[in-house]
Amino acid sequence: MPILAPIIIRELYYHLLVGEQGEAVRQIATSGSAMQRIASAIKLIKSDFTKPIRIEDLAGRVSMSTSSFHQHFKQVTSMSPLQYQKQLRLLEARRLMLTENADATYAAYRVGYESPSQFSREYSRMFGAPPIRDIERLRSASVSAST
């Protein structure tokens, strides 16, 4: 095994690099590449997703033009930076309501929404039901699964 493992790992690397996703893998490994800059932007968004973001500022912080930033961000995440932030906010709000028994209004404000009605609309769009109904459904599914 000690002799074969390095050879097998090298073979796996080779197949990754020449395979269908080879370009993306090379981009991840290349210092200063667009992929690494988008990864940095994602870290920035995640670190403070409750605050409003300006795309121009975010693009500047990762040394990209706004249009290039949008294009590469969408390529990597399949969504815009604002959609990505919205998804993070909604997932965190859902977690707060499920694990900390927070009500929807508290969760909305805590994750950065200024309007509970806007939060409720966006939550319903993402999860298919208003916050209260979604959380009740998840809790009852959890209880059913544990019995």
DSSP file with accessible surface (Angstrom, degrees, kcal/mol):
  #  RESIDUE AA STRUCTURE BP1 BP2  ACC     N-H-->O    O-->H-N    N-H-->O    O-->H-N    TCO  KAPPA ALPHA  PHI   PSI    X-CA   Y-CA   Z-CA
    1    1 A M     >        0   0  168      0, 0.0     4,-2.8     0, 0.0     0, 0.0   0.000 360.0 360.0 360.0 -45.8    0.0    0.0    0.0
    2    2 A P  T  4  +     0   0  114      0, 0.0     0, 0.0     0, 0.0     0, 0.0   0.820 360.0  44.0 -58.6 -28.1    2.7    2.6    0.8
    3    3 A I  T  > S+     0   0  137      2,-0.1     4,-0.6     1,-0.1     0, 0.0   0.902 118.7  40.7 -81.8 -41.8    4.2    2.0   -2.7
    4    4 A L  H  > S+     0   0  100      1,-0.2     4,-2.7     2,-0.1     5,-0.2   0.823  99.5  72.9 -78.8 -31.6    0.9    2.0   -4.6
    5    5 A A  H  X S+     0   0   32     -4,-2.8     4,-2.8     1,-0.2     5,-0.2   0.916  97.3  47.1 -54.6 -50.2   -0.9    4.9   -2.8
    6    6 A P  H  > S+     0   0   65      0, 0.0     4,-2.4     0, 0.0    -1,-0.2   0.899 113.6  49.8 -60.9 -35.2    1.2    7.8   -4.3
    7    7 A I  H  X S+     0   0   90     -4,-0.6     4,-2.2     2,-0.2    -2,-0.2   0.927 112.1  47.1 -68.0 -43.1    0.8    6.3   -7.8
    8    8 A I  H  X S+     0   0   88     -4,-2.7     4,-2.4     2,-0.2    -1,-0.2   0.925 112.1  50.0 -65.2 -42.5   -2.9    6.0   -7.4
    9    9 A I  H  X S+     0   0   80     -4,-2.8     4,-2.5    -5,-0.2    -2,-0.2   0.933 110.2  50.2 -62.7 -43.3   -3.2    9.5   -6.0
   10   10 A R  H  X S+     0   0  168     -4,-2.4     4,-2.4    -5,-0.2    -1,-0.2   0.910 109.8  51.5 -60.9 -39.9   -1.2   10.9   -8.9
   11   11 A E  H  X S+     0   0   99     -4,-2.2     4,-2.4     2,-0.2    -1,-0.2   0.912 108.8  50.7 -64.2 -40.1   -3.5    9.0  -11.3
   12   12 A L  H  X S+     0   0  107     -4,-2.4     4,-2.3     1,-0.2    -2,-0.2   0.922 109.7  50.2 -63.5 -44.6   -6.6   10.5   -9.7
   13   13 A Y  H  X S+     0   0  144     -4,-2.5     4,-2.5     2,-0.2    -2,-0.2   0.922 109.4  52.1 -58.1 -44.1   -5.1   14.0  -10.0
   14   14 A Y  H  X S+     0   0  136     -4,-2.4     4,-2.1     1,-0.2     5,-0.2   0.943 110.4  46.8 -58.3 -48.8   -4.4   13.3  -13.7
   15   15 A H  H  X S+     0   0  101     -4,-2.4     4,-1.2     1,-0.2    -1,-0.2   0.872 111.8  51.7 -65.6 -35.1   -7.9   12.2  -14.4
   16   16 A L  H  < S+     0   0   94     -4,-2.3     9,-0.2     1,-0.2    -1,-0.2   0.923 112.2  46.1 -63.1 -44.9   -9.3   15.3  -12.5
   17   17 A L  H  < S+     0   0   70     -4,-2.5    -2,-0.2     1,-0.2    -1,-0.2   0.816 120.5  36.3 -72.7 -31.3   -7.1   17.6  -14.5
   18   18 A V  H  < S+     0   0   85     -4,-2.1    -1,-0.2    -5,-0.2    -2,-0.2   0.530 102.8  94.8 -99.2  -4.5   -7.9   16.2  -18.0
   19   19 A G  S >< S-     0   0   38     -4,-1.2     3,-1.9    -5,-0.2     4,-0.3   0.032  98.4 -77.3 -77.2-172.7  -11.5   15.3  -17.2
   20   20 A E  T 3  S+     0   0  186      1,-0.3     3,-0.3     2,-0.1     4,-0.2   0.828 132.9  39.6 -56.5 -37.3  -14.7   17.2  -17.9
   21   21 A Q  T 3> S+     0   0  119      1,-0.2     4,-2.3    -5,-0.1    -1,-0.3   0.189  81.2 116.9-100.6  18.5  -14.2   19.6  -15.0
   22   22 A G  H <> S+     0   0    1     -3,-1.9     4,-2.6     1,-0.2     5,-0.2   0.871  72.3  52.8 -55.7 -43.0  -10.4   19.9  -15.5
   23   23 A E  H  > S+     0   0  107     -3,-0.3     4,-2.4    -4,-0.3    -1,-0.2   0.927 110.2  48.2 -62.5 -42.6  -10.5   23.6  -16.2
   24   24 A A  H  > S+     0   0   29      2,-0.2     4,-2.2     1,-0.2    -2,-0.2   0.920 111.3  50.5 -64.5 -40.4  -12.4   24.3  -13.0
   25   25 A V  H  X S+     0   0   40     -4,-2.3     4,-1.7    -9,-0.2    -2,-0.2   0.929 110.9  48.8 -64.1 -42.9  -10.0   22.2  -11.0
   26   26 A R  H  X S+     0   0  103     -4,-2.6     4,-1.1     1,-0.2    -1,-0.2   0.903 109.6  53.1 -63.6 -38.9   -7.0   24.1  -12.5
   27   27 A Q  H  < S+     0   0   56     -4,-2.4     3,-0.5     1,-0.2     9,-0.4   0.903 106.3  52.6 -62.5 -41.1   -8.7   27.4  -11.7
   28   28 A I  H  < S+     0   0  100     -4,-2.2    -1,-0.2     1,-0.2    -2,-0.2   0.898 112.9  44.8 -61.5 -38.5   -9.1   26.4   -8.1
   29   29 A A  H  < S+     0   0   80     -4,-1.7     2,-0.6    -5,-0.2    -1,-0.2   0.624  93.0  94.0 -84.0 -12.9   -5.5   25.5   -7.8
   30   30 A T  S >< S-     0   0   72     -4,-1.1     3,-1.9    -3,-0.5     6,-0.3  -0.715  78.2-125.3 -89.6 119.8   -4.1   28.6   -9.6
   31   31 A S  T 3  S+     0   0  110     -2,-0.6     3,-0.1     1,-0.3    -2,-0.1  -0.350  93.4  11.6 -62.7 131.4   -3.2   31.5   -7.3
   32   32 A G  T 3  S+     0   0   41      1,-0.2    -1,-0.3    -2,-0.1    -5,-0.0   0.508  93.1 145.5  80.5   4.5   -5.0   34.7   -8.2
   33   33 A S    <>  -     0   0   12     -3,-1.9     4,-2.2    -6,-0.3    -1,-0.2  -0.225  65.7-108.0 -70.9 164.7   -7.4   33.0  -10.6
   34   34 A A  H  > S+     0   0   13      1,-0.2     4,-2.6     2,-0.2     5,-0.2   0.899 120.8  56.1 -58.9 -38.7  -10.9   34.2  -11.0
   35   35 A M  H  > S+     0   0   41      1,-0.2     4,-2.3     2,-0.2    -1,-0.2   0.918 108.1  46.7 -62.4 -42.7  -12.1   31.1   -9.2
   36   36 A Q  H  > S+     0   0   74     -9,-0.4     4,-2.0    -6,-0.3    -1,-0.2   0.881 111.2  52.1 -68.4 -35.2  -10.0   31.9   -6.2
   37   37 A R  H  X S+     0   0   83     -4,-2.2     4,-2.1     2,-0.2    -2,-0.2   0.907 109.6  48.8 -67.6 -38.2  -11.2   35.5   -6.2
   38   38 A I  H  X S+     0   0    0     -4,-2.6     4,-2.7     2,-0.2    -2,-0.2   0.909 108.3  54.5 -67.3 -38.7  -14.8   34.4   -6.3
   39   39 A A  H  X S+     0   0   47     -4,-2.3     4,-2.1     1,-0.2    -2,-0.2   0.908 108.2  49.8 -60.0 -39.2  -14.0   32.0   -3.4
   40   40 A S  H  X S+     0   0   58     -4,-2.0     4,-2.1     2,-0.2    -1,-0.2   0.902 109.7  50.7 -64.7 -41.1  -12.7   35.1   -1.5
   41   41 A A  H  X S+     0   0    0     -4,-2.1     4,-2.6     2,-0.2    -2,-0.2   0.903 107.9  52.9 -63.8 -39.5  -15.8   37.0   -2.3
   42   42 A I  H  X S+     0   0   25     -4,-2.7     4,-2.9     1,-0.2     5,-0.2   0.919 108.1  50.9 -62.6 -41.8  -18.0   34.1   -1.0
   43   43 A K  H  X S+     0   0  154     -4,-2.1     4,-2.2     1,-0.2    -1,-0.2   0.909 110.0  50.4 -60.7 -42.1  -16.0   34.2    2.3
   44   44 A L  H  X S+     0   0   44     -4,-2.1     4,-0.9     2,-0.2    -2,-0.2   0.924 111.9  46.8 -62.6 -43.7  -16.6   37.9    2.5
   45   45 A I  H >< S+     0   0    2     -4,-2.6     3,-0.8     1,-0.2    -2,-0.2   0.938 113.9  47.9 -63.5 -46.2  -20.4   37.5    2.0
   46   46 A K  H >< S+     0   0  111     -4,-2.9     3,-0.7     1,-0.2    -1,-0.2   0.850 104.5  60.7 -64.0 -34.1  -20.6   34.6    4.5
   47   47 A S  H 3< S+     0   0   91     -4,-2.2    -1,-0.2     1,-0.2    -2,-0.2   0.770 127.2  10.6 -68.8 -23.5  -18.6   36.5    7.1
   48   48 A D  T X< S+     0   0   66     -4,-0.9     3,-1.5    -3,-0.8    -1,-0.2  -0.240  73.0 148.9-150.3  54.8  -21.2   39.3    7.3
   49   49 A F  T <   +     0   0   42     -3,-0.7    40,-0.1     1,-0.3    -3,-0.1   0.619  66.5  70.4 -71.0 -10.9  -24.3   38.2    5.3
   50   50 A T  T 3  S+     0   0   49     -4,-0.1    -1,-0.3     2,-0.1    -4,-0.1   0.699  88.6  75.1 -79.1 -15.8  -26.6   40.2    7.6
   51   51 A K  S <  S-     0   0  117     -3,-1.5    -3,-0.1    -6,-0.2    62,-0.0  -0.699  94.1 -99.9 -98.1 148.3  -25.4   43.5    6.2
   52   52 A P        -     0   0  106      0, 0.0     2,-0.4     0, 0.0    -1,-0.1  -0.307  39.0-147.3 -60.9 145.5  -26.3   45.0    2.8
   53   53 A I        -     0   0   38     -4,-0.1     2,-0.6     4,-0.0     3,-0.1  -0.913   8.1-146.8-117.1 146.4  -23.6   44.5    0.2
   54   54 A R     >  -     0   0  145     -2,-0.4     4,-2.4     1,-0.1     3,-0.2  -0.967  10.9-148.8-107.3 122.8  -22.7   46.6   -2.8
   55   55 A I  H  > S+     0   0   13     -2,-0.6     4,-3.1     1,-0.2     5,-0.3   0.886  97.1  56.3 -60.1 -38.7  -21.6   44.5   -5.7
   56   56 A E  H  > S+     0   0   96      1,-0.2     4,-2.2     2,-0.2    -1,-0.2   0.910 109.5  46.1 -60.9 -42.3  -19.1   47.2   -6.9
   57   57 A D  H  > S+     0   0   88     -3,-0.2     4,-2.3     2,-0.2    -1,-0.2   0.916 113.4  48.7 -65.9 -43.6  -17.4   47.2   -3.5
   58   58 A L  H  X S+     0   0   11     -4,-2.4     4,-1.1     2,-0.2    -2,-0.2   0.932 111.6  49.1 -63.2 -44.4  -17.3   43.4   -3.4
   59   59 A A  H ><>S+     0   0    1     -4,-3.1     5,-2.4     1,-0.2     3,-0.6   0.922 111.4  50.5 -60.7 -43.0  -15.9   43.2   -6.9
   60   60 A G  H ><5S+     0   0   49     -4,-2.2     3,-1.6    -5,-0.3    -1,-0.2   0.881 104.3  57.6 -63.4 -37.8  -13.2   45.8   -6.0
   61   61 A R  H 3<5S+     0   0  177     -4,-2.3    -1,-0.2     1,-0.3    -2,-0.2   0.758 112.2  41.2 -66.6 -24.7  -12.2   43.9   -2.9
   62   62 A V  T <<5S-     0   0   10     -4,-1.1    -1,-0.3    -3,-0.6    -2,-0.2   0.153 117.9-112.3-107.8  17.9  -11.4   40.9   -5.0
   63   63 A S  T < 5S+     0   0   93     -3,-1.6     2,-0.3     1,-0.2    -3,-0.2   0.904  74.2 123.0  57.0  50.4   -9.8   43.0   -7.8
   64   64 A M      < -     0   0   19     -5,-2.4    -1,-0.2    -6,-0.1    -2,-0.2  -0.965  64.9-108.4-134.5 154.3  -12.4   42.4  -10.5
   65   65 A S     >  -     0   0   67     -2,-0.3     4,-2.9     1,-0.1     5,-0.2  -0.430  37.5-111.7 -71.9 159.0  -14.6   44.6  -12.6
   66   66 A T  H  > S+     0   0   52      1,-0.2     4,-2.6     2,-0.2     5,-0.2   0.921 116.7  46.4 -60.6 -44.7  -18.2   44.5  -11.7
   67   67 A S  H  > S+     0   0   91      2,-0.2     4,-2.4     1,-0.2    -1,-0.2   0.920 114.6  46.4 -67.1 -41.8  -19.3   42.8  -15.0
   68   68 A S  H  > S+     0   0   31      2,-0.2     4,-2.9     1,-0.2     5,-0.3   0.917 112.1  52.3 -65.1 -40.9  -16.5   40.2  -14.7
   69   69 A F  H  X S+     0   0    0     -4,-2.9     4,-2.9     1,-0.2     5,-0.3   0.945 110.4  47.5 -59.5 -48.9  -17.3   39.6  -11.1
   70   70 A H  H  X S+     0   0   75     -4,-2.6     4,-2.4    -5,-0.2     5,-0.2   0.935 113.5  48.3 -57.5 -47.5  -21.0   39.0  -11.9
   71   71 A Q  H  X S+     0   0  120     -4,-2.4     4,-1.9     1,-0.2    -2,-0.2   0.943 116.5  41.0 -61.4 -48.7  -20.1   36.6  -14.7
   72   72 A H  H  X S+     0   0   45     -4,-2.9     4,-2.2     2,-0.2     5,-0.2   0.885 113.1  53.9 -70.4 -36.7  -17.6   34.6  -12.7
   73   73 A F  H  X S+     0   0    0     -4,-2.9     4,-2.9    -5,-0.3     6,-0.4   0.939 110.9  46.2 -62.2 -44.8  -19.7   34.5   -9.6
   74   74 A K  H  X S+     0   0  115     -4,-2.4     4,-2.1    -5,-0.3    -1,-0.2   0.870 110.0  54.8 -66.6 -34.8  -22.7   33.2  -11.5
   75   75 A Q  H  < S+     0   0  134     -4,-1.9    -1,-0.2    -5,-0.2    -2,-0.2   0.905 115.7  38.3 -62.7 -41.2  -20.5   30.6  -13.2
   76   76 A V  H  < S+     0   0   59     -4,-2.2    -2,-0.2     1,-0.1    -1,-0.2   0.900 132.5  22.4 -78.8 -42.3  -19.3   29.3   -9.8
   77   77 A T  H  < S-     0   0   23     -4,-2.9    -3,-0.2     2,-0.3    -2,-0.2   0.541  91.2-127.4-107.0 -10.2  -22.5   29.5   -7.8
   78   78 A S  S  < S+     0   0  102     -4,-2.1     2,-0.3    -5,-0.4    -4,-0.2   0.732  84.5  72.2  64.8  20.6  -25.3   29.4  -10.4
   79   79 A M  S    S-     0   0   38     -6,-0.4    -2,-0.3    -5,-0.0    -1,-0.2  -0.976  88.1 -95.4-152.8 166.0  -26.7   32.6   -8.8
   80   80 A S     >  -     0   0   23     -2,-0.3     4,-2.5     1,-0.1     5,-0.2  -0.369  41.8-106.4 -77.2 164.1  -26.0   36.3   -8.5
   81   81 A P  H  > S+     0   0    0      0, 0.0     4,-2.5     0, 0.0     5,-0.2   0.901 122.3  49.8 -58.3 -39.0  -24.1   37.6   -5.4
   82   82 A L  H  > S+     0   0   89      2,-0.2     4,-2.5     1,-0.2     5,-0.2   0.897 110.2  49.5 -68.9 -38.1  -27.4   39.1   -4.1
   83   83 A Q  H  > S+     0   0   92      2,-0.2     4,-2.5     1,-0.2    -1,-0.2   0.902 110.6  51.8 -63.9 -38.9  -29.3   35.8   -4.6
   84   84 A Y  H  X S+     0   0   29     -4,-2.5     4,-2.3     2,-0.2    -2,-0.2   0.937 110.9  46.6 -63.2 -46.0  -26.4   34.0   -2.8
   85   85 A Q  H  X S+     0   0   11     -4,-2.5     4,-2.5     1,-0.2    -2,-0.2   0.921 111.3  52.4 -62.4 -42.0  -26.7   36.4    0.2
   86   86 A K  H  X S+     0   0   69     -4,-2.5     4,-2.7     1,-0.2     5,-0.2   0.921 108.5  50.6 -61.3 -42.5  -30.4   36.0    0.2
   87   87 A Q  H  X S+     0   0   68     -4,-2.5     4,-2.6     1,-0.2     5,-0.2   0.926 110.0  49.9 -62.4 -43.1  -30.1   32.2    0.3
   88   88 A L  H  X S+     0   0   34     -4,-2.3     4,-2.3     1,-0.2    -1,-0.2   0.928 112.1  48.6 -59.6 -44.8  -27.7   32.5    3.2
   89   89 A R  H  X S+     0   0   29     -4,-2.5     4,-2.6     1,-0.2    -2,-0.2   0.930 112.8  46.3 -61.6 -46.7  -30.0   34.8    5.1
   90   90 A L  H  X S+     0   0    2     -4,-2.7     4,-2.4     2,-0.2    -1,-0.2   0.899 112.1  50.2 -67.2 -39.1  -33.0   32.6    4.6
   91   91 A L  H  X S+     0   0   79     -4,-2.6     4,-2.2    -5,-0.2    -1,-0.2   0.912 112.6  47.5 -64.9 -39.8  -31.2   29.4    5.6
   92   92 A E  H  X S+     0   0   48     -4,-2.3     4,-2.7    -5,-0.2    -2,-0.2   0.911 110.9  51.1 -68.1 -40.6  -29.9   31.0    8.7
   93   93 A A  H  X S+     0   0    0     -4,-2.6     4,-2.5     2,-0.2    -2,-0.2   0.928 109.9  50.3 -62.0 -42.3  -33.4   32.4    9.6
   94   94 A R  H  X S+     0   0   51     -4,-2.4     4,-2.4     1,-0.2    -1,-0.2   0.918 110.2  50.1 -61.2 -43.3  -34.8   28.9    9.1
   95   95 A R  H  X>S+     0   0   96     -4,-2.2     4,-3.2     1,-0.2     5,-0.6   0.929 109.6  51.0 -61.6 -43.6  -32.2   27.5   11.4
   96   96 A L  H  X5S+     0   0    0     -4,-2.7     4,-1.7     1,-0.2     6,-1.6   0.910 112.2  46.7 -60.4 -42.7  -33.0   30.1   14.1
   97   97 A M  H  <5S+     0   0    6     -4,-2.5     4,-0.4     4,-0.2    -1,-0.2   0.885 118.8  41.3 -69.0 -35.6  -36.7   29.3   13.9
   98   98 A L  H  <5S+     0   0   58     -4,-2.4    -2,-0.2    -5,-0.2    -3,-0.2   0.928 127.4  26.2 -77.1 -47.4  -36.0   25.5   14.1
   99   99 A T  H  <5S+     0   0   89     -4,-3.2    -3,-0.2    -5,-0.2    -2,-0.2   0.767 132.0  32.8 -93.7 -26.3  -33.3   25.3   16.7
  100  100 A E  S  <<S-     0   0   94     -4,-1.7    -3,-0.2    -5,-0.6    -1,-0.2   0.277  98.2-124.1-113.2   7.9  -33.8   28.4   18.8
  101  101 A N        +     0   0  121     -4,-0.4    -4,-0.2     1,-0.2    -3,-0.1   0.803  50.4 167.4  53.6  32.7  -37.6   28.6   18.5
  102  102 A A        -     0   0   17     -6,-1.6    -1,-0.2    -9,-0.1     2,-0.1  -0.472  35.3-119.8 -72.3 146.7  -37.3   32.2   17.2
  103  103 A D     >  -     0   0  100     -2,-0.1     4,-2.6     1,-0.1     5,-0.2  -0.454  29.1-104.7 -81.4 166.6  -40.4   33.7   15.7
  104  104 A A  H  > S+     0   0   23      1,-0.2     4,-2.7     2,-0.2     5,-0.2   0.880 118.2  51.7 -62.1 -39.8  -40.3   34.8   12.1
  105  105 A T  H  > S+     0   0   65      2,-0.2     4,-2.4     1,-0.2     5,-0.2   0.947 112.0  45.7 -64.6 -45.8  -40.1   38.5   12.8
  106  106 A Y  H  > S+     0   0  118      1,-0.2     4,-2.5     2,-0.2    -2,-0.2   0.938 114.5  48.4 -61.1 -46.6  -37.1   38.1   15.2
  107  107 A A  H  X S+     0   0    0     -4,-2.6     4,-1.8     1,-0.2     6,-0.2   0.913 109.7  53.4 -61.7 -41.3  -35.4   35.8   12.7
  108  108 A A  H  <>S+     0   0    0     -4,-2.7     5,-2.7    -5,-0.2     4,-0.3   0.946 113.0  41.9 -60.1 -48.9  -36.0   38.2    9.8
  109  109 A Y  H ><5S+     0   0  125     -4,-2.4     3,-1.2     1,-0.2    -1,-0.2   0.896 111.1  57.1 -65.8 -38.2  -34.4   41.1   11.7
  110  110 A R  H 3<5S+     0   0  111     -4,-2.5    -1,-0.2     1,-0.3    -2,-0.2   0.831 108.4  45.8 -64.3 -32.6  -31.5   39.0   13.0
  111  111 A V  T 3<5S-     0   0    1     -4,-1.8    -1,-0.3    -3,-0.2    -2,-0.2   0.384 128.9 -90.1 -95.5   5.5  -30.4   37.9    9.5
  112  112 A G  T < 5S+     0   0   20     -3,-1.2     2,-0.3    -4,-0.3    -3,-0.2   0.481  77.2 138.4 109.0   1.0  -30.6   41.4    8.1
  113  113 A Y      < -     0   0   10     -5,-2.7    -1,-0.3    -6,-0.2    -2,-0.1  -0.610  32.5-167.1 -78.8 142.8  -34.1   41.9    6.7
  114  114 A E  S    S+     0   0  163     -2,-0.3    -1,-0.1     1,-0.2    -5,-0.1   0.611  76.2  52.5 -99.4 -16.3  -35.8   45.3    7.4
  115  115 A S     >  -     0   0   36      1,-0.1     4,-2.4    -7,-0.1    -1,-0.2  -0.958  62.3-160.2-125.8 115.9  -39.3   44.2    6.4
  116  116 A P  H  > S+     0   0   42      0, 0.0     4,-2.7     0, 0.0     5,-0.2   0.860  96.7  54.6 -60.1 -33.3  -40.9   41.1    7.9
  117  117 A S  H  > S+     0   0   69      2,-0.2     4,-2.4     1,-0.2     5,-0.2   0.914 108.3  47.3 -69.7 -39.1  -43.4   41.0    5.0
  118  118 A Q  H  > S+     0   0   73      2,-0.2     4,-2.7     1,-0.2     5,-0.3   0.928 112.4  51.3 -64.3 -42.5  -40.5   41.0    2.4
  119  119 A F  H  X S+     0   0    2     -4,-2.4     4,-2.9     1,-0.2     5,-0.2   0.941 109.8  49.2 -57.1 -47.9  -38.8   38.2    4.5
  120  120 A S  H  X S+     0   0   43     -4,-2.7     4,-2.7     1,-0.2    -1,-0.2   0.909 111.5  49.0 -61.5 -42.3  -42.0   36.2    4.5
  121  121 A R  H  X S+     0   0  134     -4,-2.4     4,-2.2     2,-0.2    -1,-0.2   0.944 115.2  43.1 -61.4 -48.0  -42.5   36.6    0.7
  122  122 A E  H  X S+     0   0   22     -4,-2.7     4,-2.2     2,-0.2    -2,-0.2   0.885 113.4  52.1 -68.6 -36.4  -38.9   35.6    0.0
  123  123 A Y  H  X S+     0   0    0     -4,-2.9     4,-3.1    -5,-0.3     6,-0.4   0.943 110.2  48.6 -62.4 -47.0  -39.0   32.7    2.5
  124  124 A S  H  X S+     0   0   34     -4,-2.7     4,-2.0     1,-0.2    -2,-0.2   0.894 110.4  51.9 -60.8 -40.4  -42.2   31.4    0.9
  125  125 A R  H  < S+     0   0  170     -4,-2.2    -1,-0.2    -5,-0.2    -2,-0.2   0.908 116.5  39.2 -62.4 -41.4  -40.6   31.6   -2.5
  126  126 A M  H  < S+     0   0   65     -4,-2.2    -2,-0.2     1,-0.2    -1,-0.2   0.908 128.8  27.6 -78.1 -42.5  -37.5   29.6   -1.4
  127  127 A F  H  < S-     0   0   29     -4,-3.1    -3,-0.2     2,-0.2    -2,-0.2   0.463 101.1-118.9-104.5  -3.4  -39.1   27.0    0.8
  128  128 A G  S  < S+     0   0   69     -4,-2.0    -4,-0.2    -5,-0.3    -3,-0.1   0.529  86.4  56.8  83.7   3.6  -42.6   26.7   -0.7
  129  129 A A  S    S-     0   0   12     -6,-0.4    -2,-0.2    -9,-0.1    -3,-0.1  -0.976  92.6 -87.8-158.7 154.1  -44.5   27.8    2.4
  130  130 A P     >  -     0   0   41      0, 0.0     4,-2.8     0, 0.0     5,-0.3  -0.246  52.3-100.2 -60.6 158.4  -44.7   30.8    4.8
  131  131 A P  H  > S+     0   0    5      0, 0.0     4,-2.7     0, 0.0     5,-0.3   0.883 119.2  48.5 -50.8 -49.1  -42.2   30.6    7.7
  132  132 A I  H  > S+     0   0  117      1,-0.2     4,-2.4     2,-0.2     5,-0.2   0.939 115.5  43.7 -61.3 -47.4  -44.7   29.4   10.4
  133  133 A R  H  > S+     0   0  154      2,-0.2     4,-2.4     1,-0.2    -1,-0.2   0.904 113.8  51.0 -65.3 -40.6  -46.2   26.6    8.2
  134  134 A D  H  X S+     0   0    0     -4,-2.8     4,-2.6     2,-0.2    -2,-0.2   0.941 111.9  46.3 -62.9 -45.8  -42.7   25.5    7.0
  135  135 A I  H  X S+     0   0    9     -4,-2.7     4,-2.8    -5,-0.3     5,-0.2   0.921 112.3  50.5 -65.6 -41.9  -41.3   25.3   10.5
  136  136 A E  H  X S+     0   0  116     -4,-2.4     4,-2.6    -5,-0.3     5,-0.2   0.924 111.6  49.1 -59.9 -42.9  -44.4   23.4   11.7
  137  137 A R  H  X S+     0   0  121     -4,-2.4     4,-2.4     2,-0.2    -2,-0.2   0.928 112.2  47.6 -63.1 -44.0  -44.1   21.0    8.8
  138  138 A L  H  X S+     0   0   43     -4,-2.6     4,-2.2     1,-0.2    -2,-0.2   0.907 113.0  48.6 -65.1 -41.1  -40.4   20.4    9.5
  139  139 A R  H  X S+     0   0   93     -4,-2.8     4,-2.3     2,-0.2    -1,-0.2   0.911 112.3  47.3 -66.0 -42.7  -41.0   19.9   13.2
  140  140 A S  H  X S+     0   0   65     -4,-2.6     4,-2.5    -5,-0.2    -2,-0.2   0.887 111.9  50.8 -69.0 -34.2  -43.8   17.4   12.6
  141  141 A A  H  X S+     0   0   55     -4,-2.4     4,-2.1    -5,-0.2    -1,-0.2   0.896 110.6  50.2 -66.5 -37.3  -41.7   15.5   10.1
  142  142 A S  H  X S+     0   0   78     -4,-2.2     4,-1.5     2,-0.2    -2,-0.2   0.903 111.5  47.2 -65.9 -41.9  -38.9   15.4   12.6
  143  143 A V  H  X S+     0   0   87     -4,-2.3     4,-0.8     1,-0.2    -2,-0.2   0.930 112.5  50.0 -66.2 -42.5  -41.2   14.0   15.3
  144  144 A S  H >< S+     0   0   82     -4,-2.5     3,-0.6     1,-0.2    -2,-0.2   0.880 110.0  50.7 -63.1 -38.3  -42.6   11.4   12.9
  145  145 A A  H 3< S+     0   0   87     -4,-2.1    -1,-0.2     1,-0.2    -2,-0.2   0.811 109.1  50.8 -70.7 -29.7  -39.1   10.3   11.9
  146  146 A S  H 3<        0   0   95     -4,-1.5    -1,-0.2    -3,-0.2    -2,-0.2   0.562 360.0 360.0 -87.8  -7.2  -38.0    9.9   15.5
  147  147 A T    <<        0   0  140     -4,-0.8    -3,-0.0    -3,-0.6    -4,-0.0  -0.510 360.0 360.0-102.0 360.0  -41.0    7.7   16.5
